[in-house]
Amino acid sequence: LHYPLRRQRQMCIRDSPHRAKDDEGEEAEEERQQGITTWSMDYGFMRKRILGESEIDLGLRILMMYDRNSKTIKSVVLPQKGVHPYAVKRAVEILNLVGDKRLISKCDQEASITAFRDAVKRRDSQLEIVPEDNIVGESQSNGEVKGAIKILKRLIRTMRLGLQSRYKTIIEENHLIVPLKIREAAENINRFQVGQDGGTRRERLIGKTW
């Protein structure tokens, strides 16, 4: 399976997001000059059900982390929302891997995600985390990470359809390979999606072309 998605492949056409917008923006440039970055966090779910005027989240829970400067996406499948030792450990590993010790952590004011952010800060005392909560009722205030969730879910669906087509079987959501594919999908986007500046998310993150 490949990324960017190719029009000649049937599975890619079904869920293709085409070329995603990848604008740098003034906020990202200002943060680079100040030596700080914003990591947005939110929960995503693979399935939703409409019940009246409300949406009910179903299926696997995914923690999404999005770096404003490089546009890097990280995804972690969670046993549950809120503070879970595995999720906290993975978030700290991600932040240490990319080398950000001073950052702004942006999320909505849902109790589970704010508690998770606080747990990450407690786990690694060397991380200087400045909390920034979104405005209550303003869904667009965390639009960066929500946009990343949409891109990721499209690619996950495409990868799942490709596997099902190749092996002539139905891959259920509880299959052991699904969490691995969710993680792989995020890394494929980071490595291969080329932005308007001619670079990939990974290249912006590490400052190299490999």
N, C-alpha and C positions, 0 to 999 in steps of 0.2 A: 504494500500500500504506500501511497505517495502523497506528498503535499509540496507545493500547491496542487489543488485538484485539477485534473486534466479533463477537458470537455469530451475527449473521445472515449472515456471510460464511463460505462452506464451507471455504475455506483456513484461516481463523482458527480454526474449530472443531477442525480436525484436530490442531493442535499448540498449542492455547491453554494458557498457563500460568495463566490467569485473573489475579486481582489478586495480585501477588507481595507477600510480607511485606516490610515496609520499616521495621522498628523502628529507632529511633534508638539505644537502648542507652546504658548508663552510660559505657562506654569512650569512645564517640564524644563525649559531652558533656564528659568530663574533658579529652580532647585538644583540643577547641575552646577551653576555658578556658586551656589551657597554650600555645596558639598552635602546635600541632603536629598532624600528621595521620599516619595509617598508610595506606600504599599497599601492598596485597598483590599479588603477582605469581605467575602460574602459566602453564603451557602447557595448551592445549586442542587437541583433534583432532576433526575433523568425523565420523570413523568409528572404531569399535572392533570388534575381533573377539575372541571368547572362545575361548581355547585351553586346554583343561583347566581349571585353577583360576586361570589368569592372563588378563589383558586385554592385547591388543596394539593400540597406537594406530596408526591408519591415516589417510591423507588429509592435507589441508592442516593445517599447524601454525599455531596462533594463540597469540600472546602476549596474555594477559589482564592488565589492570591495574585495580585496584579501590580507590577511595578510601573509607575507613571513614566519614569525616565526612559527605560529601555523597551517598554511595552511587554516585558516578559510575563508569561502566564505560568503559574504553577497550580497543580490540582492534586488533591489528596482525598481518597475515598474514606469516609468516616463511619465508625460503628454507630455513632449517635451525634446529635448536635450538642454544643456546649463544651465543657472542659473534659477532654478525654486524654489520658497520658500519651497515647500513640499520636494523636493529632498535634498536641503541643510539641512533642519531640520532633515531628516532621517539620513543623513550621519553623522551629529554631534552627534545624539543620538547613532548611532552605535559605533563611536569612544569613546564616554563617557562610554558606556556600557562595553566595553572591557577594559577600564581603561588606554588607551594609550594617554598620554598627550604630549609625545615627539616622533615624528615619521617622517619618510621620505615618502613623497607622490610622487608616480611614475605614470606618464601617458605619452601619446604621446603628440605631440605639436599641436593637433587640438584645435582651438580657443575655442570651446564650453566646452571641458573638462578642459582646463587650467583656464578658467573663473569660472567654477564650483568649482575647487579646491581653488581658491582665495576667493570665496564667503564663503566656509566652514571655512576658516581661519578667515575671518572677523566676522563670526557669533559667534565664540567662541574664545575670546582673550587668553584663558588659553591653547589652543592647540599650541604647538610649532611645526609648520609644515615646514620641509625643502623640497622645491620642487626639483624634479629630472625629467627632461624631457628626453624622449627617443630620440635616434638618428633618424633624418628624413630619411624615406625610409627603415629603419631597422625594419621590422615587428617582428623579433624575440626578439628585445630588451624589449618588453613587453609580452614575451611569457608566463609568469606565470599566469597572469590574463586571457589571451586568452585561455590557457588550461583549466582554471576553467570554462570559459564560455561554452566550448564544453561539459564538464562533466555535467554542469547544464542543458543545453538544451536537452541532452539525457534523463536525468531523468524527466524533464518536459514532454517530449513527452510520456515517459512510463506511467507517472501518468495520463496524459490526455487519453491515450488509455485505461487504466484500468477503468477510470470513464465511458468512452463511452461504454465499454463492459458491465459494471455492470448495467448501467441505460438504455441501448439500445437507445441511442440518440447521436447526434453529438453536441459536445461542441465547439462552435465557439470561435474565439480568443477574441471577444469583450464580452464574458460572464463574469459576475461579479466574478465568482469563479477563473478565470484564474490568476489574480494578486495575489490572496491568495495562489494558488498552486505554483507560481513561488517563492514566499517567503518561503513556506513550503519545497520546493525541496532543497533550499540552506541549511536550517536548518537540514533536514534529512541527507544530506551529512556530515555536521559538527558533528552530534550526532552519526552516525552509521558507517561511513566508517573508517575502521581500517587501519592505515598506517604501514609501515615497522618497526616502533619502537614499535608496539603493542598498540598504543594509538589512540584515535580519535582526530579530529581537536578540538573539544570542550574541551576534556580533556587537550590538550596542552595549550589551551587558558586560562582556569581557574585554571589549576593545580590540578584538582580533578577528580575522576573517576565517577562522576555522573553529 
